[in-house]
């Protein structure tokens, strides 16, 4: 962006052109591009994806943690963290507290872990979308990029819960919630 502004401002020779997604700037259906390819706006669609992923969502810093129903004596926990465009989802469940039955030593707390890329998490055709009541199936990755930080975190956490609920994750047993 800085380079583009500098080039446009250099010597006063440039004018800003139309901006937006490739489908929004009225590219004719048949254009011969510098590579020799003849195509319409779909030719630039992958650049739209690159821009969206690298620029608009490149600085995600989600580190959500919640425990319930009582934070001091939790029976379950959830952690959602972003690392680049990867969303890490961890859920803990105290099996004894959940079913009221004593569990063997080392099998009291179930931990599920999954990793998913943002594109897959917000794929409108993803079978997990909407499987959790808090996940708004209509939120796309493009809309996610335009949200404020608080709404973006809520949307990512809700979609992560839906993803883990539908697909599950790698399960292991741990000694404490948070391990």
N, C-alpha and C positions, 0 to 999 in steps of 0.2 A: 504494500500500500504506500509506504514511504517512498519507495523507488518510483512508483507510478506518479505520485504527486510531484516528485522532483523532476521527472521527465516532462510532465505537463507544464510545469512552471518554468522550465529552462528556456531562457530566451524569449518567452512569451509566444512561442510558435504553435502551441498546442491548444486545442479546445477539448474539454471533457466530452466524452462520448456517452451514449446511452448506457445505463447500468441495470443490472438485475440478473435473474437467472437466464440462461441461454434461450429458453422458451419464451421469455418475456420481451425480448428486444427485436422482435419482428425480423428474424433472419429468414430469408426466402427458403423455400423447400429444396431448391437446387443451387448450391454455391460451390464453386471450385476453390478449395482451400489451398494454402501454400504447399501442402504436402502432395497436391494433385488429386486428393479425394474429393468426390462430388457428393455432398450431403447437406442436410438442413441443420436445424438447431441441435439435433441429437448428437452431432459431431462434437459439440462442446459439453455435453451433459456430464462426462466424466470429470471435466474441469470444474463444473458446478460442485460435484461431490467432493473433489479435492479441496476447493475453497471452503466449503461448508465444514468439512471435517478438520482441516488444519487451522483455519482462521477463526471461524465463528465458534467452534467447540474445542479449540486447542488448549484453552486455559482452564478446563474444568478442574475444580478442586473440591470434590464431594467427599466428605468423610462423615457419614451419618451413622450414629450408634443409638440404639434404643433398647430398653429392657423392660420387661413387664411381668406380671401386672404391678408388682411393687419393686421399685428400683433397688431398694435395700436388700430385698430377698427375692431376686428375680427367678422366675420359672422358665423364662424364654428370653432370647436376645436376637437382635438383628444388627448387622453391620454391612453398610454399602459404601464402597470406596471406588473412586475412579483413579485409574493409572493410565494416563494418555486417553485413548479411546476405548480402553477396556474397563468394564464394570465388574468388580469383584463383590460377590454376594455371599455372606455367611449368616447362617441361622443356627441358633442353639435351642434345644428343647430339653427340659428336665423331665425325663420320662416318668420317674416316680411321682412327681407332682402332677403330671398330666393324667396318669391313669390310676394313681393311688396305690399301685402295687410296688412292693420292694423289688429292686433290680440288683442283679449280681454286681459285685465290685468291678469298677472299670466300665460299666455299661449304663451308668445312671444318666449321663448327658449325651444326647445325640447332636452331632454337628454336621450340617450340610454346607457344602461350599461349591460355588459355581462361578465361572468367568464367562462373560459374554461381551461382544463388541457392541458399541452404541447402535450401529446400523441394524444389527440383528435384534437388539432389544426394542427398537422403535420401528421395526418393520411392520407396516400396517396389515400385512398378510400373515404375520406371526400368529401361530395358533394360541400362544400364551396371552396375547393382547386381550384385555378385558376380563381375564379369568379371575382377577381380583377386583373387588368393587371399587378400590381407589384408583385403578389404572384406567385412564381415559384413552380408550382405543383410538380416538381421533387425533391424539397428539402425535405429530410426525417429528422426525428429526429436524426438519427445517423450522417448525414452530418451536421446538426445543431451543434452537439457536437464538431465537428472538425473545425468549422469556427472561425475566429478571432472575437473579441467582436463587432466591428463595423458591419461586415457582418451579424453576428448573430442577432443584434438588428434590422437591416433592414429586415431580413427574418421574424422575429417574428412580427414586426409592419405590414408588408405586409400581412402575414397570418391572423393577427388579423382583419385588415380592411376587408379582404375577408370573414372571419367568421361573423363579424357583419353585413356586407352587405347582406349575404345570409340568416343567421338565425335571424337577428334582436336581440333585447335585451329588457330588462325591460325599458319601457318608462315612463318618468315623465316630468313635466314642472318645470323649475327653472327660477330665475330672471336674472341671468347673465351667460355668458359662463364661465366655470370654476367652477361653484357651484356644 
